[in-house]
């Protein structure tokens, strides 16, 4: 990318639609055509939302879009008591707030991803903010000083998703860090867990000393685990291939490039990668479970799923030599070979590590979720030059509640029972079927197809090595395309972005 090495590429944040001056120059016919076009577009969006939203959503925050229909439904609902109807609006003018981290755990297979989406309310974040506003812990998302650590995709789960946010507090700012204020504070986790779905729960909260500490920008490393069965895989070959990934390199060939959102830097510091057995007492069969654990400063969109797809090919011995080093050499291979990422269901955001002191200044913008990179954000590991040399840590300690943890374990055990019963039932059926195959046909090789699902059930008749496949467009071509479309702007470093 020699042409743009000394330049910065940013999203063209132009106004959506025509400015007033341009509209005033249009003829009456042109204005009518534009109104008709916008009405047709609104009609399409309304139909799309109608299919996606639940009846509760249509009667709630989206009722303005479904006015007559919502009113008809309301007339059919029995009248609530006068006590509920006359519920007082919370007075935020006299409320105290404190800046905290919240540790969230969730199973993502029933959701459309973590981040809120325009056409779906079925996301982790949408459920979380409904609970936060319903419990009056925040006034609104816009005023909550909210950041998220990672942005997980559809079906992806998390044991340790962390958000930073301002929550309502019982105590004034000057006494919020007193030990007694911790024990007498609002039970944030218990309050939220009572209104959250059982597969989205708050595990702990942490008081913060700095009001600008960010779960996004002050996270120094994230660890993900990708769970998979052994199947026909060579685990040793996969482990050796993992060693080739641990480096600071350009991972454009191991991700889904998101150039149209302004992501043009694909350098990431992959700190560790290893394959481990889930259970030490495994039986060396195709049904033994393993996981890939990857730690990095930040990740690109679908990066782990693309890495896992390549590792599966290595484990199946479809690649004579691991192609990882050659794919990381973007000078020799600037264009990504075409291959399908592994599915997202087995992926889990397992751990997040944070710096002791924030590198952000008080005058930096509070909301950090607009125009984010699709996965996690690169954080510069620099010292805060404004902080005193021996100042206190911004982090304190995680605060857990015994009753909340017991309830969370109980809920998770119920999830485990449901899926463990299904797994055991399916395993017994497989044992019977495998016995019938052996008894009647005595095949030369066992059927080992446990991994096919992870490859999105793609099983080509003839395998083509990765580096011999058709290539995607180069990063330079994509940048040039979106610059022509005026989606991106190329600026000199000296220019103000």
ABEGO torsion letter per residue (X at the ends): XAAAAABBBBBBBBBBEBBAAAAAABBAAAAAAAAAAAAAAAAAAAAAAAAABBAAAAABAAAAAAAAAAAAAAAABBBBBAAAAABBBBBAAABBBBBBBBBBBBBAAABAEABBBAABABBAAAAAAAAAAAAGABABAAAAGBBBABBBBBGBBBABBBBBBBBBBABBAAAAABAAAAAABBBAAAAAAAABBAABBBABBBBBABAABBAAAABABBBBBBBBBAEABBAAAAAAAAAAABBBBBAAAABBBBAAAGBABABBBBABBBBBBABABBAGBAABBBBBBBBBABBBBGAAAAAAAAAAAAAAGABABBAAAAAABAAABABBBBBBBBBAAABBBABBBBBABBABBAABBABAABGBBABBBBBBBBBBAABBAABBBABBBBBBBAAAAAAAAAAAAAAAAAAAAAAAAAAAAAAAAAAAAAAAAGBABBBBAAAAAAAGGBBBABBBBAAABBBBBBAAAAAAAAAAAGABBBBBAABBX
